[in-house]
Amino acid sequence: MKKLTILIAISTLLISFNLSFASKEVPFTLDDRDRLIRVDEGLKAVNQRIDTLENSLNQRIDTLENSLNRRIDTLENLLYVVIAGIFALIGFVIWDRRTALAPAIRKNKELNEDSLRHL
């Protein structure tokens, strides 16, 4: 029992000793207040600079996007012209073959008819 009371007394002394050190307030001086004000003003200046940089970056991105869109539109139109040229070339080749082979086909028919008449 004696040991228990001694143990309780020592633990209460230790707890009160720790609480007395823990309850000390940290002094807040005017210099600390001035430093905080300067830091706050510095952060405001940094935020303003970030906002201006963000605006200029957004404008630059919009300009690049518009330029890229114009280039894509130009390439799209060029692709349409190339496809139309390919179709025109295929049409010309078909027409040219018909016109080039037409006399040969006529001559062949004439020869066949002549050979059938002679039989």
Backbone torsions as a table, in degrees:
resi	resn	phi	psi	omega
1	MET	NA	-39.5	179.0
2	LYS	-62.5	-40.2	-178.8
3	LYS	-65.9	-35.9	-179.2
4	LEU	-68.0	-43.4	178.6
5	THR	-66.2	-38.1	177.6
6	ILE	-65.0	-41.6	179.4
7	LEU	-64.0	-42.3	178.6
8	ILE	-65.1	-41.7	-179.7
9	ALA	-64.6	-43.2	179.8
10	ILE	-65.5	-42.0	-178.4
11	SER	-66.6	-38.3	177.1
12	THR	-67.0	-37.0	176.4
13	LEU	-64.4	-42.9	179.1
14	LEU	-64.7	-41.5	-179.9
15	ILE	-65.5	-44.2	179.6
16	SER	-67.3	-33.8	177.6
17	PHE	-65.0	-44.3	179.1
18	ASN	-67.0	-39.8	-180.0
19	LEU	-66.5	-33.9	-179.9
20	SER	-67.7	-35.1	177.1
21	PHE	-77.1	-33.7	-177.3
22	ALA	-73.0	-25.4	-176.3
23	SER	-86.6	1.6	178.7
24	LYS	-70.0	134.4	179.2
25	GLU	-86.9	146.2	176.5
26	VAL	-86.9	127.0	-178.0
27	PRO	-69.9	137.9	179.6
28	PHE	-114.0	109.6	-173.4
29	THR	-94.7	172.6	176.7
30	LEU	-66.5	-31.2	177.0
31	ASP	-63.4	-39.6	177.2
32	ASP	-63.7	-41.6	178.2
33	ARG	-62.5	-43.1	178.8
34	ASP	-64.4	-39.5	178.2
35	ARG	-62.4	-43.6	178.8
36	LEU	-62.8	-39.5	177.9
37	ILE	-63.5	-43.3	179.5
38	ARG	-65.0	-40.8	178.5
39	VAL	-63.1	-42.3	179.3
40	ASP	-62.3	-44.0	178.4
41	GLU	-64.5	-40.0	177.4
42	GLY	-62.3	-41.0	177.8
43	LEU	-65.1	-37.4	176.7
44	LYS	-63.0	-41.8	179.1
45	ALA	-64.7	-40.7	178.6
46	VAL	-65.1	-41.0	178.4
47	ASN	-63.2	-40.5	177.2
48	GLN	-63.6	-41.6	179.9
49	ARG	-65.1	-40.6	178.1
50	ILE	-62.6	-40.9	179.5
51	ASP	-63.2	-42.7	179.6
52	THR	-66.8	-40.4	177.8
53	LEU	-65.0	-37.8	178.8
54	GLU	-64.1	-42.5	178.8
55	ASN	-63.7	-45.2	-179.9
56	SER	-66.7	-35.9	178.0
57	LEU	-67.2	-39.8	177.4
58	ASN	-63.5	-40.3	177.6
59	GLN	-63.7	-41.7	-179.4
60	ARG	-65.6	-41.6	178.3
61	ILE	-63.8	-41.8	178.3
62	ASP	-62.1	-41.1	178.9
63	THR	-63.5	-44.8	178.7
64	LEU	-64.8	-38.0	179.2
65	GLU	-64.4	-43.1	178.1
66	ASN	-63.8	-41.2	178.6
67	SER	-63.0	-42.8	179.1
68	LEU	-65.2	-39.6	178.1
69	ASN	-63.1	-40.9	177.7
70	ARG	-63.6	-40.9	179.0
71	ARG	-65.2	-40.6	178.9
72	ILE	-64.5	-40.9	178.0
73	ASP	-62.7	-40.2	178.6
74	THR	-64.3	-43.6	178.5
75	LEU	-65.1	-36.1	178.7
76	GLU	-64.0	-43.9	178.0
77	ASN	-64.5	-39.8	177.7
78	LEU	-63.2	-38.5	177.7
79	LEU	-63.3	-40.9	177.0
80	TYR	-61.5	-40.6	179.2
81	VAL	-64.5	-42.8	-179.7
82	VAL	-64.3	-43.3	179.1
83	ILE	-63.2	-41.7	177.3
84	ALA	-62.7	-38.9	177.4
85	GLY	-63.8	-39.0	179.0
86	ILE	-64.6	-44.7	178.0
87	PHE	-63.3	-39.8	178.4
88	ALA	-63.8	-39.7	178.9
89	LEU	-65.5	-41.8	178.0
90	ILE	-63.3	-42.5	177.3
91	GLY	-61.5	-42.2	179.0
92	PHE	-64.3	-41.1	180.0
93	VAL	-63.2	-43.8	179.0
94	ILE	-63.8	-45.2	178.8
95	TRP	-61.7	-43.1	-178.5
96	ASP	-65.2	-39.4	178.7
97	ARG	-64.2	-42.4	178.7
98	ARG	-61.9	-47.6	-177.5
99	THR	-70.1	-31.8	-179.8
100	ALA	-75.9	-35.7	-177.9
101	LEU	-86.3	-16.6	-177.6
102	ALA	-57.9	-47.3	178.4
103	PRO	-63.9	-36.1	180.0
104	ALA	-68.0	-39.5	178.9
105	ILE	-65.8	-41.8	177.3
106	ARG	-61.7	-44.8	179.8
107	LYS	-62.8	-40.0	178.9
108	ASN	-63.5	-42.7	177.8
109	LYS	-62.8	-41.5	178.7
110	GLU	-62.4	-43.0	179.6
111	LEU	-65.0	-39.8	178.4
112	ASN	-64.6	-42.8	178.7
113	GLU	-64.7	-41.3	178.9
114	ASP	-64.1	-41.2	-179.5
115	SER	-68.7	-33.2	177.5
116	LEU	-72.1	-29.6	178.4
117	ARG	-70.7	-35.1	-178.6
118	HIS	-75.1	-17.0	-179.4
119	LEU	-80.5	NA	NA
